[in-house]
Amino acid sequence: MSEFSWNSEVVNEPEPQQPDGQAAAPGTLALSANDFSALEERILRAVNVVKRERMARTEAEERAAQAEAQLREQTPLTEQLQNEVNALRAERDQVRQRVERLLSQFDALEL
């Protein structure tokens, strides 16, 4: 996220004198109008990024919910088709056994 790198710059200005003649506290950060504008722009960009990411997350959650609903709808059909495949395989095995029996009887006649 180099877009949001926060560079803090301390502007070294002469310390303003308080009305009673004392200097301001050392380490006080003075921001110029340009610095404040740059900070404001960065914050606005960050807010926009967060908004876009939230929208994208919402859309992704909606797509996931739709996919789950489709899956729930198709699960019974998938189970039915699997049962049909299993029944057809069992029938094929029965037919194969009958054909093998007939072929063995046919081979016995030719001797």
Order of alpha helices (4+ residues) and beta strands (2+ residues): alpha
